[in-house]
C-alpha cells in the first residue's frame, strides 16, 4: 500500500460502516497499481526468468489479503480483477513481452488463486472482466467464482439516438459468450 494514497483498513471500515448506516451493500474491488506505467512494468518484469512466478505469488498474496479485509469489514462481496488483470487473464494484453512469455500453466494458477481467495473471504466473489476481453475469455475460469463484474462497457453511443443499438449489442455479446456457459 501507499500511505496517503491508499486507504487503510480503518478507512475502509469507516466507509463500509457509513454505507451500511444508509442501507447500502458494499463490494470491495481488488485493483492493482504499478509505480510505473503498466507497459513499463511488464517490459521490465518479463526479462526476469522468475517474473511470472513472483507475479502470481504477489497477486495471490494481494487477493488473499483483500479477501481477509473484505471478511473483516463484513463486505457483501469481493470483486477480483480490474482492467489490467482482465487483459492478463484473457491474454489480450498488447504488451509484446508479456504475451510472448505468458506461462502455459496460467489457467491453473488463476483457478487456484480464485478458489483460495473465495475460500478466504467466504462470501460472494465476482471476477472482473473487461467487455472487450470476452472474445479471449475461457468461461471455465468462472467455475470458482459466483459471477462476473463487467468492466468498462465502453462508449454508450456515437450519437444521441443510438443507445438502443449499443444496448442490443451488449446483450447479444453476453448471450453469445456467456449464455451457453451458464
C-alpha positions in Angstrom: 0.0 0.0 0.0 1.0 3.6 -0.4 0.2 5.6 2.8 -1.5 8.8 1.9 -2.8 7.5 -1.4 -4.3 4.1 -0.5 -6.9 3.7 2.2 -6.1 1.9 5.4 -8.2 -0.9 6.8 -9.6 1.5 9.3 -10.5 3.9 6.4 -12.3 1.1 4.6 -14.1 0.0 7.8 -15.3 3.6 8.3 -16.6 3.8 4.7 -18.3 0.4 5.0 -20.0 1.5 8.3 -21.2 4.7 6.7 -22.6 2.8 3.7 -24.3 0.3 6.0 -25.9 3.0 8.1 -27.6 4.2 4.8 -28.8 0.7 4.0 -26.2 0.2 1.2 -24.4 -3.0 0.2 -20.6 -2.9 -0.1 -18.4 -4.8 -2.5 -14.6 -4.4 -2.4 -12.7 -4.3 -5.7 -9.2 -5.6 -5.6 -7.4 -3.4 -8.1 -3.6 -3.5 -8.8 -1.4 -0.5 -9.3 2.2 -0.1 -10.5 4.7 2.5 -9.6 5.4 2.9 -13.4 3.2 2.5 -16.4 1.7 -1.0 -17.0 3.7 -1.4 -20.2 7.0 -0.3 -18.5 6.3 -2.7 -15.6 5.7 -5.6 -17.9 8.6 -4.9 -20.2 10.9 -4.8 -17.2 9.3 -7.7 -15.3 9.3 -10.4 -18.1 13.1 -10.0 -18.6 13.4 -11.7 -15.2 13.3 -15.5 -15.6 11.2 -15.9 -12.4 9.0 -12.9 -13.0 5.8 -14.8 -13.7 6.2 -17.0 -10.5 6.8 -13.9 -8.5 3.9 -12.0 -10.1 1.5 -14.9 -9.5 2.7 -15.2 -5.9 2.3 -11.5 -5.3 -1.2 -11.4 -6.9 -2.2 -14.4 -4.7 -0.9 -12.7 -1.6 -2.7 -9.4 -2.5 -6.0 -11.1 -3.3 -5.8 -13.2 -0.1 -5.2 -10.0 1.9 -8.1 -8.3 0.2 -10.2 -11.3 0.9 -9.2 -11.2 4.6 -10.0 -7.4 4.6 -13.4 -8.0 3.0 -14.3 -10.6 5.6 -13.2 -8.4 8.5 -15.3 -5.5 7.3 -18.2 -7.7 6.5 -18.3 -6.7 2.9 -21.2 -8.1 0.9 -18.9 -9.2 -1.9 -15.5 -9.1 -3.4 -14.5 -8.3 -6.9 -11.3 -9.8 -8.1 -9.8 -8.3 -11.3 -9.6 -4.9 -12.9 -8.8 -3.7 -16.5 -5.2 -4.9 -16.4 -6.0 -8.3 -14.7 -8.7 -8.8 -17.3 -6.2 -8.4 -20.1 -3.7 -10.8 -18.4 -6.3 -13.5 -17.6 -7.6 -13.4 -21.2 -4.1 -13.0 -22.8 -5.4 -9.9 -24.6 -2.7 -7.5 -23.2 -0.9 -5.7 -26.0 2.5 -5.7 -24.3 4.5 -8.0 -26.6 7.0 -9.0 -23.9 4.1 -10.1 -21.7 2.2 -12.0 -24.4 5.3 -13.9 -25.6 6.1 -15.1 -22.1 2.7 -16.0 -20.6 3.1 -19.3 -18.7 1.4 -22.4 -20.1 0.0 -23.2 -16.6 -1.5 -19.8 -16.1 -5.1 -21.1 -16.2 -4.4 -23.5 -13.3 -2.6 -20.7 -11.4 -5.6 -18.3 -11.8 -8.0 -21.1 -10.8 -6.0 -21.7 -7.6 -5.9 -18.0 -6.8 -9.7 -17.6 -7.3 -10.5 -20.7 -5.3 -8.2 -19.7 -2.4 -9.4 -16.1 -2.3 -13.1 -17.1 -2.4 -12.5 -19.5 0.4 -10.6 -16.9 2.4 -13.4 -14.4 2.1 -16.3 -16.8 2.4 -18.7 -14.5 0.6 -19.9 -13.6 -2.9 -16.9 -13.4 -5.1 -17.0 -11.9 -8.6 -14.4 -11.9 -11.4 -13.9 -8.5 -13.1 -13.6 -8.9 -16.9 -13.4 -6.1 -19.4 -16.2 -6.3 -22.0 -13.7 -6.2 -24.9 -11.8 -9.2 -23.4 -14.7 -11.6 -23.6 -13.7 -12.8 -27.0 -10.5 -14.2 -25.5 -12.1 -15.4 -22.2 -12.2 -19.1 -21.1 -15.6 -19.3 -19.4 -14.3 -22.3 -17.4 -12.5 -19.8 -15.2 -15.9 -18.7 -13.9 -16.2 -22.0 -12.0 -14.6 -20.9 -8.8 -16.5 -17.6 -8.6 -20.1 -16.6 -8.1 -20.4 -14.3 -11.1 -18.8 -11.6 -13.2 -18.4 -7.9 -12.8 -18.4 -6.5 -16.3 -15.8 -3.8 -16.6 -15.9 -0.8 -19.0 -18.9 -1.3 -21.2 -17.3 1.4 -23.4 -18.9 4.4 -25.1 -22.6 4.4 -24.8 -23.2 5.8 -28.3 -21.8 7.7 -31.1 -24.9 9.8 -31.3 -27.9 10.6 -29.1 -30.2 8.1 -30.9 -28.0 5.0 -30.9 -28.2 3.9 -27.2 -30.7 1.1 -28.0 -28.4 -0.4 -30.7 -25.5 -0.2 -28.2 -27.6 -2.0 -25.5 -28.7 -4.6 -28.0 -25.0 -5.2 -28.9 -24.0 -5.7 -25.3 -26.9 -8.1 -24.7 -26.0 -10.1 -27.8 -22.4 -10.3 -26.8 -23.4 -11.5 -23.3 -25.8 -14.0 -24.7 -23.3 -15.3 -27.3 -20.3 -15.5 -24.9 -21.8 -16.3 -21.5 -25.2 -17.6 -22.2 -24.2 -21.2 -23.1 -21.7 -21.5 -20.2 -24.2 -20.6 -17.5 
